[in-house]
Amino acid sequence: MSYFTWKETGLTSDCTSLEAMASRFEESAKLMRRMSKEGFKLQKESQKQLITHPNPAIFESWGFINEEPPYRQLTLIPTKNSNV
């Protein structure tokens, strides 16, 4: 299953007002709700929060980078028949 680790260390660190902080939280909430509707899930593993999706194509279409170990990411790529 495709996943990336959620590490929030500064969502509002660059905000200069409470209004700016509120806007940032609202934008983030909208994004999380959209992700949830698209099938993304939150999975806790070893005190980490992983954002997962069972469909690698949808995961990739959002521009996320899959953090699965390389041996889990491998897919067979069909090759054309050659005279080799």
C-alpha positions in Angstrom: 0.0 0.0 0.0 1.4 3.4 -0.9 2.1 5.7 2.0 3.9 8.8 3.2 4.7 9.9 6.8 2.8 12.8 8.2 5.1 15.1 10.1 3.6 18.5 11.1 6.2 20.7 12.5 5.3 24.1 11.4 1.9 24.5 9.8 1.5 28.0 11.2 5.1 28.9 12.0 5.1 31.5 9.2 1.8 33.1 10.1 1.8 36.7 11.5 -1.8 36.9 12.9 -4.4 34.7 14.4 -6.5 35.2 11.3 -3.7 33.9 9.2 -3.4 30.9 11.5 -7.2 30.2 11.3 -7.0 30.4 7.5 -4.2 27.9 7.3 -6.0 25.4 9.5 -9.2 25.8 7.4 -7.2 25.2 4.2 -5.6 22.1 5.7 -9.0 20.8 6.9 -10.4 21.2 3.4 -7.5 19.2 1.9 -7.8 16.5 4.5 -11.5 16.1 3.9 -10.9 15.9 0.1 -8.2 13.3 0.7 -10.6 11.3 2.9 -13.3 11.4 0.2 -10.7 10.1 -2.4 -10.0 7.1 -0.2 -6.9 8.2 1.7 -6.6 6.8 5.3 -4.6 7.6 8.4 -2.6 4.7 9.8 -0.6 4.8 13.0 2.6 2.6 13.0 5.4 2.8 15.5 4.2 6.2 16.8 4.2 7.6 13.3 1.2 8.8 11.3 1.1 7.4 7.8 -1.2 8.7 5.1 -2.1 5.7 2.9 -4.0 4.8 -0.2 -4.6 1.3 -1.5 -4.5 2.5 -5.2 -0.9 3.5 -6.2 -2.3 5.4 -9.3 -4.5 7.6 -7.2 -1.7 8.1 -4.7 0.7 9.2 -7.5 -1.9 11.4 -9.2 -1.9 13.6 -6.1 1.8 14.1 -6.5 2.8 12.2 -3.3 6.1 10.3 -3.1 5.7 6.7 -2.0 7.8 5.8 1.0 7.4 2.1 0.8 10.6 0.1 0.7 11.9 -0.2 -2.9 11.3 -3.9 -3.1 7.6 -3.2 -2.3 7.3 -0.6 -5.1 8.6 -2.8 -7.9 6.2 -3.6 -10.8 6.7 -5.7 -13.8 7.1 -3.7 -17.0 6.0 -5.5 -20.1 8.7 -5.5 -22.8 8.2 -5.9 -26.5 9.3 -9.2 -28.0 12.8 -8.9 -29.4 15.1 -11.3 -31.1 17.6 -11.2 -28.2 
